[in-house]
């Protein structure tokens, strides 16, 4: 089994209060020299937006997201956020924008594992020859990411298929980004969305939908353990959209921030109720 160490470079760049760039990183006992993590910056743009009304609406919504993030950020105290659910552009784009709004860093756990093991081909070979070892690698990556603060982590499907991984995600806030299967299948077939290397999903639309359904059924119980769910269909209905495609990443993130705020409020009330008189 290969074990991992998050690099000193990442730790030094984390926006922890009171830490200087000359501080020493925490001791992590495991290392793999080839691991290289690059912090990804993200910006959403809509090149198809040509009229000033559309652009103004997007700008206003972006400001709303930033204001909501600024409201709840102090109470979060750097708590990590784990996004679970089928891999899709909605999930990854929402995660990146959420991280940007909260001034966090975003990591996709599947991508981290792929980098650590030497790329997509190496992952596919590893899954075929040593599936348990691959799952152990996923757990190790999650273990180290969950030990840090100020991260939004897009967790792969393997993350919800092990009790140990679910326990690690309890260190933060877990959110199920629920996107309809047919929409994810359409992305893979028509828009060349690339699932993780560990998931061999290919073929025609009906074949891809069948494969996604199998993954969903295997992972559904794990998804359901999340602290809350942001369902694309419910967001579209709440906002009065006629189609699911109208829902933007900003819409999803604003709903996510509201849910995080609600969860923190409930937690605070429970803590106050537990205090002795």
Beta strands, then each sheet from edge to edge (+ up, - down):
strand 1: 81-84
strand 2: 105-108
strand 3: 151-154
strand 4: 173-178
strand 5: 228-231
sheet 1: 2+ 3+ 1+ 4+ 5+
end
